Amino acid sequence: MDLSYTPEQIAFRSEVRAWIEAAMPLHLKRKAEGPGHYEQAEVMEWHKILYAKGWIAPHWPQDVGGTGWNIAQRHIFGEELVRANAPQLSPFGLGMVGPLLIQYGNDAQKKRFLPKILSGEEVWCQGYSEPNAGSDLASLQLHADKDGDDYILNGQKTWTTNAQYAHWIFVLARTNAGGKKQEGITFILADVRNTPGITVKPFLTTGGTDAFSETWFQNARVPQSNRVGPENGGWTMAKALLGHERTLIGGIAESRRWLRLCKRIAAATAVGSSSLLEDVEFRRRIARLEMRLRSLEMVQLRTLAAAQLGRAPGPESSILKLVGTDVEQEITELCMDGMGHDALGWLDSPPEALPEVERGVASLFNYLRAASIYGGSNEIQRNIIAKQILRLPTA
């Protein structure tokens, strides 16, 4: 496999880098110099800038708003966004339900939802996990009972990231209690803001952010026309969407950026007459993580190349999720080690108490403790790898 870039690809990288530099507003650039903690309004501002350029959904087919870029161009574009520390867009519309609708939605659903996902006019959130159905997702109990042309939804979802900003939520709901539990699940789209009976309550994470919400459904009436795919066929939708999600969760480019941040922190931390970056043991830890990242990138490129040929992410996405989240957690732990007593600082620490480059690191460290759980716990990913890739016999 030739890992060198062609002259055309190098020119494309230069074009993308120059455009990002010119297009990113000054107030976002200032935030990008540190860990890059962006508010929702700033994320949507950047979303609309990318949309106006036509670069909002490089991985979508060109006939529904994609760029028509090949796999190398998409990879380069993603790397340059992370390199610039640009606001990270919400994955729920562009990276999850959008590709799912392209693959499984009917023409009316594609026409109704895809344009507004692209423009950012409608923001999405995910309704999968429940208080007693997280890693064992098939145990979910949100019920969807038929009533005329509608479903009546009753139950609860939790860990619904950014639901307080969302216009729409995609949920897995139980439409049949008989047979295998995976066979009675349906994939449904619901209007969060305009459906009576849907209540969203944000709660704080250990990182001090309000990223998550609990979402209740109390006799919430949703049209059956908002079902994606066949009734009781939602488990197929769920697996397809989780494949997209786990590929995204790998976070390789993000980990590379955080590793650069870690080096900046270490270079600025004095240890005797030199910096922490000169410490042999600290450098060994950095080198180990860089090697793991490089190996993981090869798996990601293979997965994305298969997707370019029309194959949806399969069980190999579990490798990306498993190893990628382990690496994320190790890198942020290394950042905290490098910060020393500054690791006690928080997002609201005064400037004189915490350098800007370190602001938000502690919050990020806390948030990413959940990375090995969300998107399917890493224990579940090991089972998938064992059964579907290694073909190990089960008890």
C-alpha positions in Angstrom: 0.0 0.0 0.0 1.5 3.4 -1.1 1.1 5.8 1.7 2.5 8.8 -0.1 0.3 11.5 -1.5 0.2 12.4 -5.1 0.9 16.0 -6.3 -2.9 16.4 -6.9 -3.6 15.4 -3.4 -1.0 17.7 -2.0 -2.5 20.5 -4.0 -5.9 19.6 -2.7 -4.7 19.7 0.9 -3.2 23.2 0.3 -6.5 24.4 -1.2 -8.5 23.1 1.8 -6.0 24.5 4.3 -6.0 27.9 2.7 -9.8 28.0 2.6 -10.3 27.1 6.2 -7.8 29.7 7.2 -9.7 32.4 5.2 -13.2 31.2 6.1 -12.9 30.7 9.9 -14.0 33.8 11.7 -11.5 35.5 14.0 -13.4 34.7 17.2 -13.4 31.0 16.3 -9.7 31.1 15.5 -9.0 32.5 19.0 -10.8 29.6 20.6 -9.1 27.1 18.2 -5.7 28.1 19.7 -6.7 26.2 22.9 -8.6 23.0 23.4 -11.5 24.5 21.4 -14.5 24.4 23.6 -17.3 25.8 21.4 -20.8 26.8 22.2 -23.7 25.4 20.2 -24.2 28.7 18.4 -20.6 28.7 17.3 -20.8 25.1 16.1 -23.9 26.0 13.9 -22.1 29.1 12.6 -19.3 26.9 11.3 -21.9 24.4 10.0 -23.5 27.1 7.8 -20.1 28.3 6.6 -19.3 24.8 5.4 -22.8 24.5 3.9 -22.4 27.7 1.9 -19.1 26.4 0.5 -20.7 23.0 -0.4 -18.4 21.1 1.9 -20.8 20.1 4.6 -21.2 16.4 3.8 -18.2 15.0 1.9 -19.3 11.4 2.6 -22.8 11.8 1.1 -23.5 10.9 -2.5 -23.1 13.8 -4.8 -26.7 13.7 -6.0 -28.0 14.4 -2.5 -25.6 17.1 -1.5 -22.2 15.4 -1.2 -19.0 16.8 -2.7 -18.1 14.0 -5.1 -14.7 13.7 -3.5 -12.8 10.4 -3.5 -11.7 8.7 -0.3 -8.3 10.4 -0.2 -9.8 13.8 -0.5 -12.4 13.2 2.2 -9.6 11.9 4.5 -7.5 15.0 3.8 -10.4 17.3 4.4 -11.1 15.7 7.8 -7.5 16.0 8.8 -7.3 19.7 7.9 -10.5 20.5 9.9 -9.0 18.8 12.9 -5.6 20.5 12.3 -7.3 23.9 12.4 -9.2 22.8 15.5 -12.4 23.9 13.8 -15.7 23.4 15.6 -16.7 19.7 15.5 -20.1 19.4 13.9 -22.9 17.3 15.5 -22.7 13.8 14.0 -26.4 12.9 14.5 -27.7 14.4 11.3 -24.8 14.5 9.0 -23.1 11.3 10.1 -25.9 9.0 11.4 -29.5 9.6 10.4 -28.6 11.3 7.1 -26.6 8.3 5.7 -29.3 6.0 7.1 -32.1 7.8 5.3 -30.0 7.8 2.1 -29.7 4.0 2.4 -33.1 3.0 3.8 -35.4 6.0 3.6 -38.2 6.4 1.0 -38.3 9.2 -1.5 -40.6 11.4 0.6 -38.4 11.1 3.7 -35.3 11.9 1.7 -36.9 15.0 0.2 -38.3 16.1 3.5 -35.3 15.6 5.8 -32.0 15.6 3.9 -31.9 19.2 2.7 -32.6 20.6 6.2 -29.9 18.3 7.7 -27.4 19.7 5.2 -28.4 23.4 5.8 -28.4 23.0 9.5 -32.0 24.3 9.6 -32.9 21.2 11.6 -30.7 19.7 14.3 -30.9 16.0 15.3 -30.3 13.9 18.4 -30.3 10.2 19.0 -32.7 8.2 21.1 -31.2 4.8 21.6 -30.1 4.2 25.2 -32.5 3.8 28.1 -31.9 3.6 31.9 -32.0 -0.3 31.6 -31.0 -0.6 28.0 -27.5 0.8 27.2 -25.0 -1.8 26.1 -27.8 -4.3 25.9 -29.7 -2.1 23.5 -32.2 -4.8 22.5 -33.7 -4.6 26.0 -35.2 -1.2 25.3 -38.8 -0.6 26.5 -39.9 2.6 24.8 -43.3 1.4 23.4 -44.8 2.6 20.1 -48.5 1.4 19.9 -50.5 1.9 16.7 -53.5 4.3 16.8 -54.9 5.0 13.4 -52.2 6.5 11.2 -50.0 7.2 14.2 -47.7 5.6 16.8 -48.3 6.5 20.5 -44.9 6.6 22.2 -44.5 6.0 25.9 -41.2 5.5 27.8 -37.8 7.2 28.4 -34.5 7.7 26.7 -31.3 8.8 28.3 -27.8 10.0 27.2 -29.6 11.9 24.4 -26.7 14.2 23.6 -27.6 17.8 22.9 -31.4 17.0 22.8 -32.0 20.5 24.3 -30.8 22.0 20.9 -32.5 19.4 18.7 -35.5 19.8 16.4 -35.8 16.1 15.7 -34.9 12.8 17.4 -34.5 9.3 15.8 -35.6 6.6 18.2 -35.7 2.8 18.5 -39.1 1.8 19.9 -40.7 -1.5 20.7 -43.6 -2.3 18.4 -43.8 -6.0 19.2 -43.2 -7.7 22.6 -43.2 -11.3 21.3 -40.4 -13.4 19.9 -36.7 -12.4 20.0 -36.3 -9.0 21.5 -34.3 -7.8 18.5 -37.3 -8.6 16.2 -39.8 -6.3 17.8 -38.0 -2.9 17.3 -38.9 -0.1 14.9 -36.9 2.9 13.8 -39.0 6.1 14.1 -38.4 9.8 13.6 -40.0 12.3 16.0 -40.4 16.1 16.1 -38.9 17.0 19.5 -40.2 20.6 19.6 -43.7 20.3 18.2 -44.8 16.9 19.6 -46.9 17.2 22.8 -45.7 14.6 25.3 -42.0 14.8 24.5 -40.0 16.4 27.4 -36.2 17.0 27.4 -34.3 17.6 30.6 -30.5 18.3 30.3 -28.1 17.2 33.1 -24.5 18.0 33.8 -21.7 15.7 33.0 -18.7 15.2 35.4 -16.9 17.4 32.9 -19.2 20.3 33.9 -21.0 20.4 30.6 -24.7 20.0 29.8 -24.0 17.6 26.8 -26.5 15.0 27.9 -30.3 15.0 28.4 -33.0 12.7 29.6 -36.0 12.5 27.2 -39.5 11.4 28.2 -42.3 10.3 25.9 -45.8 10.4 27.5 -48.5 9.6 24.9 -46.5 11.3 22.3 -48.2 10.9 18.9 -45.9 10.4 15.9 -47.1 9.7 12.3 -46.4 6.2 11.0 -45.0 7.8 7.9 -42.0 8.8 10.1 -41.0 5.1 10.4 -37.8 4.3 8.5 -37.8 0.8 7.0 -40.3 -1.9 7.8 -42.1 -2.2 11.1 -40.2 -4.5 13.5 -37.2 -4.1 11.2 -35.5 -1.4 13.2 -32.7 -3.7 14.4 -31.3 -3.7 10.9 -31.5 0.1 10.9 -29.8 0.2 14.4 -26.9 -1.9 13.3 -26.3 0.1 10.1 -26.4 3.4 12.1 -24.2 2.1 14.8 -21.7 1.1 12.2 -21.5 4.7 11.0 -21.4 5.9 14.6 -18.6 3.6 15.7 -16.5 4.6 12.7 -17.0 8.3 13.7 -16.2 7.5 17.4 -12.8 6.2 16.5 -11.7 9.9 16.6 -8.3 9.3 15.1 -7.8 12.9 13.8 -9.0 14.3 17.1 -6.6 12.1 19.0 -3.7 13.3 16.8 -4.7 16.9 17.6 -4.9 16.2 21.3 -1.5 14.5 21.1 -0.1 17.7 19.6 -1.7 19.6 22.5 -0.1 17.2 24.9 3.3 18.0 23.4 2.7 21.7 23.8 1.7 21.3 27.4 4.8 19.2 28.0 7.1 21.6 26.3 5.8 24.4 28.5 6.2 22.4 31.7 9.5 22.9 33.4 11.2 19.9 35.0 14.5 21.1 36.6 16.5 22.9 33.9 14.6 21.3 31.0 11.0 20.7 29.9 8.8 17.7 30.5 9.0 17.0 26.8 12.7 16.0 27.4 11.8 13.4 30.0 12.6 10.0 28.6 9.6 8.2 30.2 7.2 10.9 29.0 8.6 10.8 25.5 8.2 7.0 25.5 4.5 7.3 26.4 4.0 9.8 23.5 5.9 7.5 21.1 3.8 4.5 22.0 0.5 6.4 21.4 1.8 7.8 18.1 2.5 4.2 16.9 -1.0 3.0 18.0 -2.6 6.0 16.2 -0.7 5.2 13.0 -1.8 1.6 13.1 -5.4 2.5 13.8 -5.4 5.0 10.9 -4.6 2.1 8.5 -7.8 0.3 9.7 -9.8 3.5 9.3 -8.5 3.9 5.7 -9.5 0.4 4.9 -13.0 0.9 6.3 -13.5 4.2 4.5 -12.2 2.7 1.2 -14.8 -0.1 1.5 -17.5 2.5 2.1 -16.3 4.3 -1.0 -17.2 1.2 -2.9 -20.7 1.2 -1.5 -20.2 -1.2 1.4 -21.7 0.0 4.7 -19.4 -0.2 7.7 -19.3 -3.7 9.1 -17.9 -5.3 12.2 -14.5 -3.7 11.5 -16.0 -0.5 12.8 -15.9 -2.1 16.3 -12.1 -2.2 16.1 -12.1 1.5 15.4 -14.4 2.2 18.2 -12.6 -0.1 20.7 -9.0 1.0 20.1 -9.9 4.6 19.2 -11.6 5.3 22.4 -8.8 3.6 24.4 -6.3 5.8 22.7 -8.4 8.9 23.3 -8.6 8.2 27.0 -4.8 7.5 27.2 -3.9 10.7 25.5 -6.1 12.9 27.7 -4.7 11.1 30.7 -1.2 11.9 29.5 -2.3 15.6 29.1 -3.5 15.6 32.7 -0.2 14.1 33.9 1.7 16.7 31.9 -0.4 19.6 33.5 0.5 18.6 37.0 -1.4 20.8 39.5 -3.0 22.7 36.6 -5.1 19.6 36.0 -7.3 20.8 38.8 -8.3 23.8 36.7 -11.7 24.0 35.0 -13.4 25.8 32.1 -14.2 28.8 34.3 -10.8 29.1 35.9 -9.5 32.7 35.8 -6.9 33.4 33.1 -4.1 34.1 35.6 -4.7 30.6 37.2 -4.8 28.5 34.0 -3.0 29.0 30.7 -5.4 29.1 27.7 -3.8 26.1 26.1 -4.8 24.0 29.1 -8.3 25.4 29.5 -10.9 22.6 29.0 -8.4 19.7 29.2 -9.8 18.6 32.6 -13.4 18.8 31.2 -12.4 16.8 28.1 -10.6 14.2 30.3 -13.8 13.7 32.4 -16.1 13.6 29.3 -14.0 11.0 27.5 -14.2 8.6 30.5 -17.6 7.7 28.9 -16.1 7.1 25.4 -15.6 3.4 26.2 -19.3 3.1 27.0 -21.2 5.2 24.4 -21.8 3.8 20.9 -21.8 0.3 22.5 -19.5 -0.5 25.4 -16.0 -1.8 24.6 -16.9 -5.1 26.2 -19.7 -5.5 23.6 -17.2 -4.5 20.8 -14.9 -7.3 21.9 -17.8 -9.8 21.6 -18.6 -8.5 18.1 -14.9 -8.8 17.0 -14.6 -12.3 18.4 -17.8 -13.5 16.8 -17.8 -11.7 13.4 -14.1 -11.2 12.6 -12.2 -13.8 14.6 -15.1 -16.3 14.3 -14.4 -17.6 17.7 -17.0 -20.2 19.0 -19.5 -19.0 21.6 -20.4 -21.0 24.7 
